[in-house]
């Protein structure tokens, strides 16, 4: 059918494996992409084989059925070269109850003659399909226009948030205490809390007010390592958790005081950083740790060593069960939110740039001269700093880190993932 080729063209990267043999895509692949400024997450599913006894094929079918249930929009793909198959007819029956959220497309339409053959697919009952070629890009812009036109508008998505609200995502491994923390913050049992890992499958949005500020807290399903995510509903729990990070302004990364920092903890933080979200590291279950006056410092040192790339994120020890320091956590959220909205005047930025370049001038292996002209903060949430220079390609990754560290040292921005942009003067 070419679903993976369509996926790769939509994300503008070769992420899904493409093979002439059908059935190569067994697990779902997902990626955040955009079209004409509209961001969305696209999922590449395994092909549906409606009637089969093969265990693997049944698992793939189960995944695809969950995708149908969970998605805002479904792209039903048929193959122009093959024509209507029994599988197409069976799939159309599966999709007919949700036809309002289906876009029907016929792939491998490579010329005008084959464009006329698309009309035979109207027999499947989804109206006039759009004929595309994922390989050549034929009609692909029109196809993507149809997708974004049928997705919920940004205003509809934002209706779940109150005006001027601080959006907070609570993320972490299963059974780390996310729902307990949400319940303590809200002051009622709004979320199911259970000792069994993975109780929360959906992301839940709850509005509340603290110190005169509107907040929306998003309780997410626990994120697991991909190797431990089974076929089925847990995959979509992970997907919704990532979506919750995308929706948030500030991400509370819950860590278990009883466990060491895991690879999955690190991946959660790295994903939040990749989306330029503000971060707070929250060590939960602090009440069950035997401690003396040195314990907190020892734990913090170990965490900072493991997560040295997130050294700018504030760290707090709490007990979601007893409520220990939960109010201080909300005060920390307000503090980090102010850091997100901070704007540095341009004259301060230029004086800062002159100082740090004087202390440590940039160099390049080519020995070409690196010259800055000016710097300015051009946006907030996340803070975006623009540096105009003679040749942006001469800035090394080490020097970018140096500038970022100096910005934090001079201006703060605790908990905030900042962006740097380097531009040629021409």
C-alpha positions in Angstrom: 0.0 0.0 0.0 2.9 2.4 0.7 1.8 3.6 4.2 5.4 3.8 5.4 6.4 5.8 2.3 3.5 8.2 3.0 4.6 8.5 6.6 8.2 9.2 5.6 7.1 11.9 3.2 4.9 13.6 5.8 7.6 13.8 8.4 10.2 14.7 5.7 12.6 12.0 7.1 13.2 8.3 6.4 12.0 7.0 9.7 9.7 4.1 8.7 11.2 1.1 7.0 10.1 0.8 3.5 10.2 -2.6 1.7 8.6 -4.1 -1.4 7.4 -7.0 0.8 4.1 -6.2 2.5 3.8 -6.3 6.3 7.2 -4.9 7.1 5.7 -2.4 9.6 4.9 -4.5 12.7 5.1 -1.9 15.5 3.6 1.6 15.3 6.0 4.4 14.6 5.1 8.0 15.6 6.5 11.4 14.9 5.5 15.0 15.5 5.4 16.9 12.3 3.5 19.9 10.8 1.9 21.2 7.7 1.4 24.9 7.0 2.1 25.7 10.6 -0.3 23.1 12.1 1.5 20.6 14.3 0.2 17.1 14.7 1.5 13.6 15.6 1.4 10.9 12.9 1.3 7.2 13.6 2.4 4.6 11.1 0.6 1.3 11.8 1.0 -2.2 10.6 -1.4 -3.2 7.8 -4.7 -4.6 8.9 -5.5 -8.2 7.8 -9.1 -8.6 9.1 -9.4 -12.4 9.1 -6.4 -14.4 10.1 -5.2 -17.0 12.6 -1.5 -15.9 12.5 -0.6 -14.6 16.0 1.7 -11.8 14.7 -0.8 -10.6 12.2 -3.5 -10.6 14.9 -1.3 -8.5 17.1 -0.7 -6.0 14.2 -4.4 -5.9 13.6 -5.1 -5.3 17.3 -2.7 -2.3 17.2 -4.3 -0.9 14.1 -7.8 -1.2 15.7 -6.5 0.7 18.7 -5.2 3.4 16.4 -8.7 3.6 14.8 -10.2 4.1 18.3 -7.7 6.6 19.6 -6.9 8.8 16.6 -8.5 12.1 15.8 -8.1 11.2 12.1 -7.6 8.0 10.1 -6.0 7.8 6.7 -7.3 4.8 4.8 -4.9 3.8 2.1 -5.6 1.7 -1.0 -3.3 0.7 -3.8 -4.1 1.9 -7.3 -1.9 -0.7 -9.0 -3.8 -3.6 -7.3 -7.3 -2.2 -7.3 -10.0 -3.0 -4.8 -9.2 -6.1 -2.8 -11.2 -8.2 -0.3 -9.1 -6.7 2.4 -10.0 -3.2 1.3 -13.7 -4.2 1.5 -13.3 -5.7 5.0 -11.3 -2.7 6.2 -14.0 -0.3 4.8 -16.6 -2.2 6.9 -14.4 -1.7 10.0 -14.0 2.0 9.3 -17.6 2.8 8.2 -18.9 3.4 11.8 -16.2 6.2 12.2 -16.3 7.4 8.6 -16.5 11.0 9.7 -12.9 10.9 10.8 -11.6 9.0 7.7 -9.6 10.4 4.8 -9.6 8.0 2.0 -6.6 8.0 -0.3 -5.4 5.9 -3.2 -1.6 5.6 -3.4 0.7 4.9 -6.4 -1.2 7.1 -8.7 1.7 8.1 -11.0 0.0 9.6 -14.1 -3.2 11.1 -15.5 -4.4 7.7 -16.8 -4.2 6.2 -13.3 -5.9 9.3 -11.9 -9.0 8.2 -13.7 -8.8 4.7 -12.2 -9.2 6.2 -8.7 -12.9 6.6 -9.2 -13.5 2.9 -9.1 -12.6 3.1 -5.4 -15.7 5.1 -4.7 -17.4 1.7 -4.5 -16.0 1.3 -1.0 -18.4 4.0 0.3 -16.0 6.8 1.4 -16.8 9.2 -1.4 -14.3 10.5 -3.9 -10.8 9.5 -2.8 -7.7 11.6 -3.4 -5.1 9.9 -5.7 -1.5 10.4 -4.6 1.9 9.1 -5.2 4.0 9.0 -2.0 7.2 8.4 -4.0 6.9 11.3 -6.5 4.8 13.6 -4.3 2.0 13.8 -6.7 -1.1 15.6 -5.1 0.6 15.3 -1.8 0.1 19.0 -0.8 -3.6 18.7 -1.4 -3.6 15.5 0.6 -2.0 17.1 3.6 -4.3 20.1 3.3 -7.2 17.8 3.6 -5.6 16.3 6.8 -5.1 19.6 8.6 -8.6 20.8 7.5 -10.2 17.8 9.1 -8.2 17.8 12.4 -9.5 19.7 15.4 -8.6 23.4 15.3 -6.1 24.9 17.7 -8.9 26.8 19.4 -10.8 23.5 20.0 -7.7 21.9 21.4 -7.1 24.9 23.7 -10.7 24.8 25.0 -9.7 22.3 27.7 -7.4 25.0 29.1 -8.6 28.1 30.8 -7.5 31.5 29.6 -4.0 32.6 30.8 -3.5 29.2 32.4 -0.2 27.6 33.3 -0.2 24.1 31.8 1.6 21.5 33.9 2.3 17.9 32.8 3.1 15.3 35.4 5.2 12.6 33.8 7.4 9.7 35.0 7.7 6.0 35.1 4.7 3.8 36.2 4.0 3.7 39.9 6.1 6.8 40.7 3.1 8.6 42.3 1.8 10.9 39.6 -1.8 10.4 40.4 -1.2 10.7 44.1 0.5 14.0 43.5 -2.4 15.3 41.3 -4.9 14.3 43.9 -3.0 16.1 46.7 -2.7 19.2 44.5 -6.4 19.2 43.6 -7.4 18.3 47.1 -9.8 15.5 46.0 -9.6 12.1 44.5 -10.0 13.3 40.9 -7.7 10.5 39.5 -7.7 6.8 40.2 -4.8 5.9 42.5 -3.7 2.3 42.7 -0.6 0.3 43.7 -0.7 -1.5 40.4 1.6 0.2 37.9 -0.1 1.6 34.8 -3.5 2.4 36.3 -3.7 5.8 34.5 -4.1 5.1 30.7 -5.5 8.4 29.5 -4.1 11.9 30.1 -6.4 13.8 32.4 -6.8 17.6 32.4 -7.8 19.2 35.7 -8.2 23.0 36.2 -7.5 24.7 39.5 -6.3 28.0 40.9 -3.3 28.7 43.1 -2.3 32.1 44.5 -4.5 33.8 42.0 -3.1 31.9 39.0 -5.1 29.6 36.7 -3.4 26.2 36.3 -4.2 23.1 34.4 -2.5 19.9 35.6 -2.2 17.0 33.2 -1.9 13.6 34.8 -0.3 11.2 32.3 0.1 7.4 32.0 3.5 6.2 33.0 6.2 6.1 30.4 8.1 2.8 29.9 11.0 1.8 27.8 10.0 0.9 24.3 11.2 -2.7 24.8 8.7 -3.1 27.7 5.7 -1.5 25.9 3.5 -4.3 24.8 1.2 -4.3 21.8 -2.0 -2.6 22.6 -3.3 0.0 24.9 0.0 0.7 26.7 1.5 2.0 23.5 -1.1 4.7 23.3 -0.6 5.5 26.9 3.0 6.3 26.0 1.8 8.3 23.0 -0.6 10.3 25.1 2.2 11.0 27.6 4.3 12.5 24.9 1.4 14.5 23.6 0.8 15.8 27.2 4.4 17.0 27.3 3.8 18.8 24.0 0.7 20.5 25.4 2.4 21.6 28.6 4.3 24.8 29.5 6.1 23.2 32.5 6.9 19.5 32.9 7.1 18.0 36.4 9.4 14.9 36.0 8.6 12.6 39.0 11.6 10.5 40.2 11.3 7.7 42.8 13.5 8.3 45.8 13.7 4.6 46.3 15.2 3.9 42.9 18.2 5.1 40.9 17.8 7.3 37.9 16.8 5.1 35.0 17.3 5.3 31.2 13.6 6.0 30.9 13.8 8.9 33.3 16.5 10.4 31.1 14.5 9.9 27.9 11.5 11.7 29.4 13.7 14.6 30.3 15.4 14.6 26.9 12.1 14.6 25.1 10.8 17.5 27.2 14.0 19.4 26.3 13.6 18.6 22.6 10.2 20.3 22.8 11.7 23.3 24.7 9.6 22.8 27.8 10.4 24.1 31.3 11.5 21.4 33.7 11.2 20.7 37.4 12.7 17.6 38.9 10.5 16.2 41.6 11.8 13.4 43.9 8.7 11.6 45.3 8.4 9.2 48.2 10.8 11.2 50.3 8.9 10.2 53.4 10.0 6.5 53.2 13.7 7.3 53.1 15.8 6.9 56.2 17.8 10.1 56.4 20.0 12.4 58.4 21.1 16.0 57.8 23.4 14.9 54.9 20.9 12.7 53.0 19.2 15.4 50.9 22.6 16.7 49.8 23.8 13.2 48.9 20.7 12.5 46.8 20.9 15.8 45.1 24.5 15.3 44.2 23.8 11.9 42.7 20.8 13.2 40.7 22.8 16.2 39.4 25.6 13.9 38.3 23.3 11.5 36.5 21.3 14.4 34.9 24.1 16.9 34.3 22.5 18.0 31.0 19.5 19.3 33.0 21.5 21.1 35.7 19.3 24.2 35.2 16.1 22.4 36.4 15.1 23.1 40.0 15.0 20.0 42.2 12.6 19.4 45.1 12.0 16.4 47.5 8.3 15.7 48.3 5.9 13.2 49.5 2.7 13.1 47.4 1.2 10.7 49.9 1.6 13.0 53.0 1.6 16.3 51.1 5.1 17.2 52.3 6.4 20.2 50.3 3.5 20.0 47.7 2.7 23.7 48.3 6.4 24.6 47.9 6.3 22.6 44.6 3.4 24.9 43.4 5.4 28.0 44.5 8.3 26.6 42.4 5.9 26.2 39.4 5.0 29.9 39.7 8.7 30.9 40.0 9.7 28.8 36.9 6.7 30.3 35.0 8.1 33.8 35.6 11.4 32.6 34.3 9.7 31.4 31.1 8.2 34.9 30.6 11.3 36.8 31.4 12.6 39.2 28.6 16.1 40.7 28.6 16.3 44.2 27.1 18.5 44.3 23.9 21.0 46.8 25.4 21.7 44.4 28.3 22.1 41.5 25.8 24.6 43.4 23.7 26.6 44.4 26.8 26.5 40.7 27.9 27.7 39.5 24.5 30.6 41.9 24.5 31.6 40.7 27.9 31.5 37.0 27.3 33.2 37.2 23.9 35.9 39.3 25.5 36.4 36.6 28.2 36.4 33.7 25.7 36.6 34.6 22.0 35.1 32.1 19.6 37.5 30.1 17.4 37.1 27.7 14.5 39.4 24.9 13.2 39.5 26.7 9.8 41.1 29.7 11.6 38.5 31.9 9.9 37.5 35.0 11.9 34.3 34.7 13.9 32.6 38.1 14.6 29.4 38.9 16.4 27.5 42.1 15.5 24.6 42.1 18.0 22.3 39.9 20.2 18.7 40.2 21.1 16.0 38.2 22.9 13.2 37.9 20.3 10.7 35.7 22.0 9.6 34.2 25.4 8.1 30.8 26.4 10.6 29.4 25.5 13.1 32.3 25.5 14.7 32.7 22.1 18.0 34.5 21.7 19.2 35.7 18.3 22.9 36.3 17.5 23.8 38.1 14.3 27.3 37.5 13.0 29.5 37.3 10.0 29.2 33.5 9.4 26.8 31.3 11.5 28.4 28.1 10.4 31.6 28.9 12.3 29.9 28.6 15.7 30.8 25.3 17.3 28.6 23.2 19.6 31.0 23.9 22.5 30.7 27.6 22.0 26.9 27.4 21.9 26.9 25.6 25.2 29.3 28.3 26.6 26.8 31.0 25.5 23.9 29.2 27.0 25.6 28.6 30.3 26.7 32.2 30.5 23.1 33.4 29.8 21.9 31.3 32.7 24.7 32.6 35.0 23.9 36.2 34.1 20.1 36.2 33.8 18.8 33.1 35.6 16.2 31.3 33.5 16.0 28.5 36.1 14.1 25.5 34.9 13.7 26.9 31.4 14.9 25.3 28.2 16.2 28.2 26.1 16.8 28.4 22.3 19.7 30.0 20.5 19.6 31.1 16.9 22.6 32.2 14.9 22.2 34.2 11.7 24.4 35.8 9.1 24.2 39.5 8.8 23.6 39.3 5.1 
